[in-house]
Structures are given as structure tokens and as C-alpha cells.
Amino acid sequence: YGTGLDPVDLLEATINVSDQCYQLGKARGNLLPLLQKEMNDRVGDKEFLYLQEEQQNTIGIAYTEVFPRRKSFLQKEFDTKDDLFRAVSWSCMFPFFATPWPALLDTSSSDGFLPRVMVDGYFSVPRERFGCPELDDVDRTIAISVFPKDRIKMDAFADEDCISPNPEESCFSMQDLFRLATEASSREELTNVFEAGWKDAEGWCNKEMNRQNTLEKRNRELQREIDDDDDDF
């Protein structure tokens, strides 16, 4: 999204990764190298320039350093494509799943210190945020999850502050979603998840508009009551 790529192109990239995982026999241990290939193939100079000129400081990528110090990061500036690709890779490094290893080593520093040990941004925040980073200088944070909010106990967010499936209406069970997240899946299944996500977002937007209209109506009524009280005096 931050590079201006069409969401349908990103869906195709996901399908490509899944197809190659199937050919390799499994997703576990193969995801990150395949993701890196898709980034190299799809994010060229034009897309990176778009990120720098149009999206700089508005797109953040969260990841965690576990050694030599424990520290959480939300990187918003990217000097080169390699800088961007490294941040995405660290952010997707779920131990023993994205690759066969527990973490990634950051050897990009030239200051002579020990390599940093990096893992997924999920580990950068409390469990109840389910990987959603804590943002500064914002009035409101809207979380997005492919899993139903209540089922994963994403308690850091109110219902109106989270876009996620309604388990009573979703065509995917939790078992289906975990399988799709951890195994090679078909084009049809991944396309259905993609379309369901758009539907969830549209539903949230409609509810949010109704909620805002209700709040505005209550505020107008309250203001009229205040004005009436002032008139009485």
C-alpha cells in the first residue's frame, strides 16, 4: 500500500507466494525468501519514489530487536529500497515459521557492533494489541485483523475501533483462517479472503458513519438544551 501498488497486484503476489509454497511442499520455512522475491520483483524505483515523496512518515513498519538490547521499533523513514525490504522482512519474521530459524540477523550496520537479532513486530506490543503498533500524535487508532476481534482477545480496542470479521456472518471459521495463514492455499480461497476483507471494511465504514451521525445529533440536542437554559436566565 505504501508504495502505491494496486491491492489486486498485492493479492497476486500473495497467490504467487502460496503457489510456490505448494510446489516446495510447505509454507513453513519458505515464506520470507518468497516474500523478498516478490518485493524485489514488484517494488521498483518508481514505487519506492512514491513511498518517499507521497507516504514518508505516514507508513510505519513495526519490528522488534531482541539482542543485544530489547527494543521495539516503528520505522517510518526508508533511505533505500534495501532499507525498506529489511524492515518488512524483520516485521514478518515469526520464529521458526517465516524461515527455519528463530530470528533474523541484522548485519547492515557498519559501526562495528554485534549484529542485531530481529523478530516480528507482533512481539513489539502487549498481547492484547495483537501486533498493532502504538502510534504517537494521533487522535484515534483503527486496528485491522483478519481474525475476529473477540476470538483473539484483541481487548486493547473498542469494537468501533477495529475492522475484523463478524464470526456470525463470516464464511470462514477460525480453523479456516489459521489454515490459510499457515499453509499453501488456492487462488479461490485467497481471493475470497481478499473480498471478505473489503466487505468487512465497507461494513465498518457504514457503521462508523451512522455512529458519527448519532453523535452529531446528540451534540446538537445538547447544545439546544444549553441554549434554552441560557434563555431562561
Secondary structure, DSSP 8 states (H G I E B T S, - for coil): -TT---HHHHHHHHHHHHHHHHHHT-STTTHHHHHHHHHHHH--HHHHHHIIIIITTT--EEEEEEESS-EEEEE---SSHHHHHHHHHHHT--TTTTSSSS-EEE----SS---EEEEEGGGGS-GGGTT----SS-S---EE-SS-TTTTT-TTS-GGGEE---TTT-SS-HHHHHHHHHS---HHHHHHHHHHHHHHHHHHHHHHHHHHHHHHHHHHHHHHHHHHHHHH-
